[in-house]
Amino acid sequence: MVKAGYDVRGLVRSAEHQRNVEAVGATGYLGDLSESFSDGLKGADVVICAVGAGANGDPEHVDHVGTVRLIEQCVLDKIPRFVLISSMGTMNPEEMPAFLKPFLIAKRKAEKVLEESGMVYTIIRPGGLTNEPAAGNVMAAPRLAESGRISRDDVAAAAVLSLGMDETRNQSFDLVAGMEPLEKALTSLINTGKSDA
């Protein structure tokens, strides 16, 4: 985002991550979503939320309650745009492996709050995340029939690109690695508004 010309601030949970954020030209705020974090939001035009409980975390505390706290703070601070990195499977958690269900259910609760928040939102639901370099080619649709994997870097690129695209306003979509250039894939999204569940 810094390379794209944005004034970037990042809320991180460790001093190491703070140093990493500041090394690329952003401002790091040390804390988490269970504490006060409104200082970093002042004057912001958009928030990109990529929090996750991780394999050993508490999804209800992080993916639901923590994300909802951030959404509510953004509403109070009148931030107009919110991009949420969620997960494929939130619309059909009963069809997913049992160990994933608590995470998907918690994420879906947060998605619903965002959809009803009044902010312009974009919900990106990536498949399994990898640490591979960005490929730049993806497959995107409001609902993909099959799951897949995608680089974290490609998901980040999609989040930043979506900020300037009407096609992603009030839109939710699945995202996995594919054959279509990222911008073309996002441009072809049909704005279907709120999810139906």
Backbone as CSV, one residue per row, in Angstrom:
resi,resn,N_x,N_y,N_z,CA_x,CA_y,CA_z,C_x,C_y,C_z
1,MET,0.822,-1.204,0.000,0.000,0.000,0.000,0.858,1.257,0.000
2,VAL,1.981,1.195,0.700,2.883,2.344,0.724,3.344,2.662,-0.696
3,LYS,3.698,1.625,-1.456,4.144,1.834,-2.836,3.054,2.435,-3.702
4,ALA,1.790,2.172,-3.338,0.670,2.725,-4.101,0.362,4.163,-3.710
5,GLY,1.113,4.694,-2.742,0.935,6.092,-2.376,0.051,6.338,-1.171
6,TYR,-0.378,5.285,-0.501,-1.223,5.443,0.676,-0.376,5.747,1.910
7,ASP,-0.955,6.525,2.821,-0.385,6.728,4.152,-0.890,5.572,5.008
8,VAL,-0.012,4.614,5.299,-0.439,3.347,5.885,-0.105,3.291,7.370
9,ARG,-1.070,2.814,8.146,-0.858,2.533,9.567,-1.250,1.086,9.804
10,GLY,-0.513,0.419,10.666,-0.812,-0.984,10.923,-0.873,-1.281,12.406
11,LEU,-1.935,-1.966,12.827,-2.052,-2.435,14.201,-1.469,-3.836,14.277
12,VAL,-0.439,-4.023,15.093,0.258,-5.305,15.188,0.408,-5.688,16.656
13,ARG,0.667,-6.986,16.891,0.672,-7.484,18.267,2.058,-7.673,18.864
14,SER,3.112,-7.450,18.094,4.458,-7.643,18.643,5.397,-6.556,18.133
15,ALA,6.446,-6.320,18.916,7.434,-5.317,18.530,8.121,-5.699,17.221
16,GLU,8.322,-6.998,17.016,8.942,-7.453,15.766,8.085,-7.081,14.560
17,HIS,6.769,-7.330,14.670,5.877,-6.966,13.567,5.825,-5.446,13.384
18,GLN,5.896,-4.723,14.487,5.911,-3.268,14.387,7.130,-2.796,13.601
19,ARG,8.275,-3.385,13.896,9.493,-3.030,13.154,9.357,-3.375,11.673
20,ASN,8.737,-4.520,11.377,8.547,-4.922,9.980,7.648,-3.935,9.240
21,VAL,6.592,-3.495,9.909,5.663,-2.526,9.312,6.380,-1.210,9.036
22,GLU,7.157,-0.764,10.012,7.827,0.527,9.855,8.979,0.465,8.858
23,ALA,9.535,-0.742,8.657,10.633,-0.897,7.700,10.186,-0.643,6.265
24,VAL,8.892,-0.793,5.989,8.394,-0.561,4.623,7.735,0.819,4.486
25,GLY,7.879,1.655,5.513,7.407,3.028,5.393,6.049,3.297,5.992
26,ALA,5.477,2.334,6.700,4.190,2.530,7.355,4.422,2.887,8.824
27,THR,3.347,3.282,9.498,3.408,3.569,10.928,2.815,2.395,11.686
28,GLY,3.555,1.853,12.632,3.088,0.705,13.386,2.497,1.092,14.724
29,TYR,1.372,0.480,15.070,0.740,0.659,16.374,0.747,-0.690,17.073
30,LEU,1.316,-0.733,18.266,1.417,-1.978,19.009,0.180,-2.173,19.874
31,GLY,-0.476,-3.323,19.725,-1.683,-3.600,20.497,-2.459,-4.727,19.854
32,ASP,-3.712,-4.873,20.260,-4.584,-5.838,19.609,-6.022,-5.370,19.740
33,LEU,-6.950,-6.132,19.194,-8.335,-5.685,19.123,-9.083,-5.818,20.443
34,SER,-8.408,-6.286,21.488,-9.047,-6.306,22.805,-8.689,-5.060,23.607
35,GLU,-7.847,-4.192,23.046,-7.421,-2.971,23.715,-7.900,-1.754,22.932
36,SER,-7.571,-0.584,23.435,-7.905,0.646,22.732,-6.989,0.799,21.518
37,PHE,-7.580,1.088,20.370,-6.784,1.217,19.155,-7.279,2.369,18.290
38,SER,-8.120,3.248,18.858,-8.759,4.279,18.044,-7.782,5.343,17.554
39,ASP,-6.656,5.542,18.257,-5.712,6.576,17.812,-5.241,6.328,16.391
40,GLY,-4.989,5.082,16.043,-4.513,4.764,14.711,-5.558,4.923,13.625
41,LEU,-6.814,5.043,14.017,-7.898,5.171,13.044,-8.230,6.619,12.708
42,LYS,-7.786,7.545,13.517,-8.172,8.941,13.330,-7.748,9.439,11.945
43,GLY,-8.717,9.963,11.211,-8.438,10.514,9.886,-8.306,9.493,8.785
44,ALA,-8.507,8.221,9.092,-8.366,7.180,8.066,-9.530,7.229,7.083
45,ASP,-9.250,6.876,5.838,-10.276,6.796,4.799,-10.769,5.368,4.592
46,VAL,-9.943,4.400,4.966,-10.301,3.000,4.749,-9.557,2.151,5.765
47,VAL,-10.174,1.039,6.133,-9.521,0.046,6.981,-9.516,-1.286,6.240
48,ILE,-8.361,-1.933,6.215,-8.255,-3.300,5.714,-7.992,-4.195,6.920
49,CYS,-8.894,-5.111,7.170,-8.812,-5.980,8.339,-8.420,-7.389,7.901
50,ALA,-7.278,-7.857,8.409,-6.793,-9.194,8.059,-6.507,-10.011,9.314
51,VAL,-7.256,-9.744,10.388,-7.008,-10.470,11.639,-7.436,-11.926,11.494
52,GLY,-6.811,-12.772,12.281,-7.175,-14.183,12.296,-6.667,-14.823,13.570
53,ALA,-7.457,-15.735,14.119,-7.086,-16.373,15.383,-5.901,-17.302,15.227
54,GLY,-5.684,-17.815,14.040,-4.625,-18.794,13.853,-5.037,-20.146,14.401
55,ALA,-4.226,-21.136,14.153,-4.591,-22.515,14.495,-4.824,-22.716,15.985
56,ASN,-4.112,-21.960,16.827,-4.214,-22.166,18.265,-4.985,-21.066,18.983
57,GLY,-5.567,-20.129,18.234,-6.272,-19.019,18.852,-7.742,-19.310,19.078
58,ASP,-8.406,-18.337,19.653,-9.837,-18.424,19.950,-10.606,-17.672,18.867
59,PRO,-11.240,-18.376,17.923,-11.906,-17.687,16.817,-13.042,-16.777,17.258
60,GLU,-13.763,-17.158,18.290,-14.867,-16.311,18.761,-14.319,-14.980,19.288
61,HIS,-13.213,-15.042,20.019,-12.630,-13.838,20.602,-11.996,-12.945,19.537
62,VAL,-11.321,-13.557,18.565,-10.570,-12.783,17.572,-11.392,-12.512,16.314
63,ASP,-11.799,-13.578,15.636,-12.444,-13.437,14.324,-13.838,-12.824,14.412
64,HIS,-14.527,-13.042,15.524,-15.852,-12.440,15.689,-15.768,-11.167,16.522
65,VAL,-15.533,-11.316,17.832,-15.614,-10.171,18.732,-14.580,-9.095,18.386
66,GLY,-13.339,-9.488,18.145,-12.303,-8.510,17.824,-12.605,-7.752,16.542
67,THR,-13.021,-8.469,15.523,-13.339,-7.818,14.247,-14.544,-6.897,14.387
68,VAL,-15.550,-7.333,15.132,-16.735,-6.492,15.338,-16.368,-5.219,16.103
69,ARG,-15.479,-5.323,17.074,-15.028,-4.124,17.789,-14.379,-3.133,16.822
70,LEU,-13.590,-3.645,15.895,-12.955,-2.770,14.915,-14.001,-2.133,14.001
71,ILE,-14.957,-2.919,13.547,-16.035,-2.382,12.698,-16.792,-1.279,13.433
72,GLU,-17.136,-1.542,14.679,-17.896,-0.559,15.456,-17.092,0.718,15.674
73,GLN,-15.788,0.584,15.915,-14.951,1.771,16.086,-14.876,2.569,14.792
74,CYS,-14.815,1.872,13.664,-14.793,2.559,12.369,-16.085,3.328,12.123
75,VAL,-17.204,2.740,12.514,-18.486,3.442,12.374,-18.489,4.698,13.237
76,LEU,-18.024,4.583,14.483,-17.969,5.737,15.383,-17.060,6.825,14.822
77,ASP,-15.944,6.420,14.208,-14.997,7.375,13.651,-15.355,7.819,12.231
78,LYS,-16.513,7.331,11.746,-17.026,7.724,10.423,-16.037,7.413,9.298
79,ILE,-15.408,6.256,9.392,-14.534,5.800,8.313,-15.420,5.208,7.215
80,PRO,-15.304,5.672,5.984,-16.283,5.301,4.955,-16.112,3.930,4.318
81,ARG,-14.929,3.332,4.417,-14.685,2.104,3.643,-13.980,1.060,4.495
82,PHE,-14.405,-0.199,4.351,-13.840,-1.292,5.148,-13.672,-2.504,4.246
83,VAL,-12.450,-3.038,4.208,-12.160,-4.257,3.458,-11.841,-5.351,4.475
84,LEU,-12.576,-6.429,4.424,-12.395,-7.539,5.358,-11.837,-8.749,4.619
85,ILE,-10.684,-9.227,5.066,-10.150,-10.485,4.552,-10.745,-11.592,5.401
86,SER,-11.622,-12.376,4.843,-12.326,-13.420,5.578,-11.819,-14.783,5.115
87,SER,-12.700,-15.675,4.717,-12.275,-17.007,4.289,-13.361,-17.664,3.466
88,MET,-12.945,-18.427,2.461,-13.903,-19.291,1.791,-14.493,-20.249,2.826
89,GLY,-15.759,-20.573,2.638,-16.409,-21.514,3.541,-17.299,-20.869,4.582
90,THR,-17.273,-19.550,4.690,-18.119,-18.912,5.704,-19.606,-19.050,5.382
91,MET,-19.921,-19.230,4.110,-21.327,-19.356,3.715,-21.826,-20.792,3.822
92,ASN,-20.919,-21.743,3.968,-21.328,-23.152,4.087,-20.421,-23.905,5.055
93,PRO,-20.320,-23.448,6.301,-19.391,-24.080,7.247,-19.717,-25.536,7.536
94,GLU,-20.994,-25.905,7.376,-21.384,-27.290,7.642,-20.766,-28.270,6.647
95,GLU,-20.299,-27.761,5.506,-19.678,-28.616,4.498,-18.158,-28.669,4.622
96,MET,-17.614,-27.922,5.573,-16.172,-27.835,5.747,-15.693,-28.832,6.807
97,PRO,-14.386,-29.132,6.833,-13.847,-30.005,7.886,-14.196,-29.474,9.273
98,ALA,-14.443,-30.381,10.209,-14.941,-30.013,11.534,-14.040,-29.007,12.242
99,PHE,-12.721,-29.148,12.096,-11.820,-28.242,12.824,-11.907,-26.810,12.322
100,LEU,-12.426,-26.602,11.093,-12.550,-25.255,10.538,-13.854,-24.563,10.923
101,LYS,-14.857,-25.326,11.292,-16.193,-24.755,11.508,-16.219,-23.597,12.501
102,PRO,-15.579,-23.706,13.684,-15.636,-22.574,14.621,-15.054,-21.285,14.038
103,PHE,-13.999,-21.409,13.246,-13.381,-20.238,12.631,-14.307,-19.624,11.584
104,LEU,-14.913,-20.467,10.765,-15.790,-19.975,9.701,-17.060,-19.357,10.260
105,ILE,-17.611,-19.960,11.292,-18.817,-19.411,11.919,-18.515,-18.048,12.544
106,ALA,-17.374,-17.942,13.227,-16.998,-16.673,13.840,-16.785,-15.596,12.776
107,LYS,-16.117,-15.954,11.691,-15.882,-14.988,10.621,-17.186,-14.547,9.977
108,ARG,-18.118,-15.474,9.810,-19.400,-15.105,9.197,-20.182,-14.135,10.076
109,LYS,-20.114,-14.303,11.384,-20.776,-13.351,12.285,-20.247,-11.938,12.057
110,ALA,-18.935,-11.819,11.911,-18.340,-10.503,11.665,-18.733,-9.963,10.297
111,GLU,-18.780,-10.847,9.299,-19.206,-10.411,7.960,-20.594,-9.786,8.012
112,LYS,-21.506,-10.417,8.734,-22.879,-9.914,8.806,-22.928,-8.525,9.433
113,VAL,-22.137,-8.322,10.483,-22.097,-7.005,11.121,-21.576,-5.964,10.138
114,LEU,-20.543,-6.313,9.384,-19.997,-5.380,8.405,-21.022,-5.054,7.328
115,GLU,-21.731,-6.063,6.839,-22.737,-5.847,5.796,-23.827,-4.881,6.246
116,GLU,-24.102,-4.861,7.539,-25.177,-4.018,8.072,-24.663,-2.720,8.695
117,SER,-23.375,-2.442,8.548,-22.751,-1.320,9.249,-23.027,0.034,8.629
118,GLY,-23.385,0.057,7.355,-23.548,1.325,6.656,-22.290,1.790,5.946
119,MET,-21.138,1.188,6.260,-19.909,1.508,5.524,-19.929,0.826,4.161
120,VAL,-19.230,1.396,3.211,-18.971,0.685,1.967,-17.995,-0.435,2.305
121,TYR,-18.357,-1.656,1.954,-17.526,-2.787,2.345,-17.116,-3.632,1.146
122,THR,-16.025,-4.341,1.339,-15.593,-5.399,0.436,-15.166,-6.565,1.320
123,ILE,-15.736,-7.731,1.068,-15.358,-8.928,1.813,-14.666,-9.885,0.848
124,ILE,-13.399,-10.136,1.094,-12.618,-11.043,0.267,-12.500,-12.365,1.006
125,ARG,-12.903,-13.448,0.344,-12.881,-14.773,0.960,-11.863,-15.645,0.220
126,PRO,-10.599,-15.582,0.641,-9.580,-16.380,-0.050,-9.670,-17.848,0.316
127,GLY,-9.104,-18.672,-0.553,-8.929,-20.080,-0.236,-7.750,-20.250,0.713
128,GLY,-7.160,-21.436,0.743,-6.020,-21.685,1.614,-4.859,-20.769,1.280
129,LEU,-4.269,-20.163,2.306,-3.224,-19.167,2.098,-1.844,-19.809,2.031
130,THR,-1.033,-19.306,1.115,0.345,-19.771,0.995,1.293,-18.586,1.139
131,ASN,2.559,-18.887,1.346,3.583,-17.850,1.436,4.355,-17.694,0.133
132,GLU,3.819,-18.236,-0.949,4.453,-18.111,-2.262,4.414,-16.657,-2.730
133,PRO,5.340,-16.248,-3.589,5.272,-14.892,-4.157,3.978,-14.712,-4.948
134,ALA,3.559,-13.481,-5.080,2.340,-13.187,-5.844,2.477,-13.682,-7.276
135,ALA,1.430,-14.344,-7.760,1.413,-14.805,-9.149,0.727,-13.792,-10.048
136,GLY,-0.221,-13.035,-9.481,-0.928,-12.025,-10.257,-2.091,-12.555,-11.043
137,ASN,-2.283,-13.869,-11.063,-3.397,-14.483,-11.786,-4.288,-15.222,-10.787
138,VAL,-5.591,-14.984,-10.902,-6.520,-15.496,-9.902,-7.813,-15.976,-10.555
139,MET,-8.685,-16.492,-9.722,-10.066,-16.771,-10.095,-10.923,-16.154,-9.002
140,ALA,-11.900,-15.336,-9.376,-12.746,-14.634,-8.413,-14.195,-14.709,-8.842
141,ALA,-15.071,-14.896,-7.878,-16.507,-14.929,-8.131,-17.223,-14.789,-6.797
142,PRO,-18.484,-14.306,-6.808,-19.229,-14.242,-5.548,-19.244,-15.574,-4.812
143,ARG,-19.348,-16.684,-5.546,-19.220,-18.013,-4.949,-18.522,-18.915,-5.953
144,LEU,-17.377,-19.461,-5.569,-16.683,-20.423,-6.411,-17.134,-21.830,-6.053
145,ALA,-17.274,-22.665,-7.055,-17.760,-24.028,-6.821,-16.732,-24.883,-6.099
146,GLU,-15.455,-24.611,-6.329,-14.405,-25.416,-5.713,-13.427,-24.521,-4.980
147,SER,-12.870,-25.053,-3.903,-11.874,-24.299,-3.151,-10.512,-24.423,-3.834
148,GLY,-9.557,-23.694,-3.328,-8.211,-23.726,-3.873,-7.289,-22.986,-2.934
149,ARG,-6.113,-22.664,-3.412,-5.134,-21.953,-2.592,-4.749,-20.662,-3.299
150,ILE,-4.147,-19.750,-2.519,-3.727,-18.477,-3.092,-2.647,-17.859,-2.217
151,SER,-1.738,-17.153,-2.849,-0.672,-16.473,-2.135,-1.224,-15.333,-1.279
152,ARG,-0.675,-15.181,-0.079,-1.037,-14.032,0.764,-0.777,-12.721,0.034
153,ASP,0.301,-12.683,-0.764,0.629,-11.463,-1.500,-0.451,-11.133,-2.528
154,ASP,-1.031,-12.149,-3.165,-2.114,-11.898,-4.121,-3.368,-11.399,-3.410
155,VAL,-3.633,-11.927,-2.220,-4.792,-11.450,-1.447,-4.589,-9.990,-1.061
156,ALA,-3.392,-9.653,-0.611,-3.095,-8.264,-0.258,-3.249,-7.350,-1.469
157,ALA,-2.775,-7.804,-2.620,-2.902,-7.000,-3.844,-4.363,-6.796,-4.199
158,ALA,-5.187,-7.826,-4.020,-6.612,-7.707,-4.301,-7.273,-6.699,-3.371
159,ALA,-6.873,-6.704,-2.099,-7.448,-5.765,-1.136,-7.137,-4.326,-1.517
160,VAL,-5.892,-4.064,-1.894,-5.504,-2.707,-2.259,-6.164,-2.296,-3.572
161,LEU,-6.169,-3.191,-4.546,-6.769,-2.881,-5.840,-8.254,-2.592,-5.710
162,SER,-8.923,-3.305,-4.821,-10.371,-3.151,-4.677,-10.771,-1.757,-4.208
163,LEU,-9.851,-1.043,-3.574,-10.180,0.278,-3.044,-10.598,1.250,-4.136
164,GLY,-10.069,1.074,-5.326,-10.386,2.001,-6.409,-11.356,1.456,-7.431
165,MET,-12.063,0.383,-7.089,-12.925,-0.274,-8.075,-14.387,-0.262,-7.638
166,ASP,-15.254,0.249,-8.507,-16.687,0.221,-8.209,-17.214,-1.210,-8.128
167,GLU,-16.595,-2.129,-8.884,-17.081,-3.507,-8.932,-16.994,-4.213,-7.581
168,THR,-16.159,-3.708,-6.685,-15.992,-4.371,-5.391,-16.706,-3.644,-4.252
169,ARG,-17.445,-2.593,-4.566,-18.186,-1.877,-3.525,-19.378,-2.719,-3.059
170,ASN,-19.490,-2.909,-1.755,-20.571,-3.712,-1.171,-20.658,-5.084,-1.836
171,GLN,-19.492,-5.677,-2.021,-19.385,-6.961,-2.706,-18.602,-7.940,-1.843
172,SER,-18.992,-9.198,-1.900,-18.262,-10.290,-1.264,-17.888,-11.284,-2.352
173,PHE,-16.651,-11.797,-2.290,-16.252,-12.728,-3.342,-15.179,-13.686,-2.862
174,ASP,-15.207,-14.900,-3.434,-14.182,-15.908,-3.208,-12.988,-15.596,-4.109
175,LEU,-11.801,-15.992,-3.661,-10.591,-15.689,-4.421,-9.578,-16.818,-4.255
176,VAL,-9.166,-17.404,-5.369,-8.129,-18.429,-5.367,-7.202,-18.180,-6.547
177,ALA,-6.086,-18.868,-6.573,-5.175,-18.768,-7.711,-5.877,-19.279,-8.963
178,GLY,-5.584,-18.649,-10.091,-6.228,-19.044,-11.338,-5.430,-18.582,-12.536
179,MET,-6.129,-18.345,-13.644,-5.464,-18.000,-14.896,-5.747,-16.568,-15.345
180,GLU,-6.605,-15.849,-14.637,-7.015,-14.523,-15.088,-6.244,-13.447,-14.331
181,PRO,-5.744,-12.431,-15.012,-5.069,-11.338,-14.311,-5.969,-10.747,-13.229
182,LEU,-5.376,-10.384,-12.113,-6.138,-9.950,-10.945,-7.112,-8.826,-11.261
183,GLU,-6.661,-7.768,-11.893,-7.536,-6.631,-12.152,-8.712,-7.028,-13.039
184,LYS,-8.454,-7.840,-14.057,-9.532,-8.288,-14.938,-10.535,-9.136,-14.167
185,ALA,-10.039,-9.996,-13.277,-10.934,-10.852,-12.497,-11.843,-10.019,-11.597
186,LEU,-11.285,-8.989,-10.975,-12.106,-8.150,-10.096,-13.067,-7.279,-10.894
187,THR,-12.635,-6.830,-12.054,-13.509,-6.005,-12.894,-14.738,-6.797,-13.341
188,SER,-14.588,-8.096,-13.510,-15.690,-8.910,-14.005,-16.683,-9.331,-12.925
189,LEU,-16.415,-8.959,-11.675,-17.348,-9.309,-10.601,-18.687,-8.622,-10.796
190,ILE,-19.733,-9.353,-10.509,-21.076,-8.788,-10.559,-21.424,-8.323,-9.159
191,ASN,-21.779,-7.045,-9.030,-22.100,-6.498,-7.706,-23.458,-7.015,-7.272
192,THR,-23.444,-8.000,-6.386,-24.690,-8.614,-5.955,-25.178,-8.088,-4.617
193,GLY,-24.458,-7.105,-4.054,-24.893,-6.548,-2.783,-24.684,-7.506,-1.648
194,LYS,-25.562,-7.446,-0.654,-25.408,-8.249,0.552,-25.556,-9.729,0.264
195,SER,-24.877,-10.504,1.064,-25.009,-11.948,0.968,-26.395,-12.375,1.396
196,ASP,-26.801,-13.568,0.984,-28.165,-13.993,1.230,-28.317,-14.857,2.467
197,ALA,-27.263,-14.966,3.274,-27.384,-15.772,4.483,-26.567,-15.175,5.597
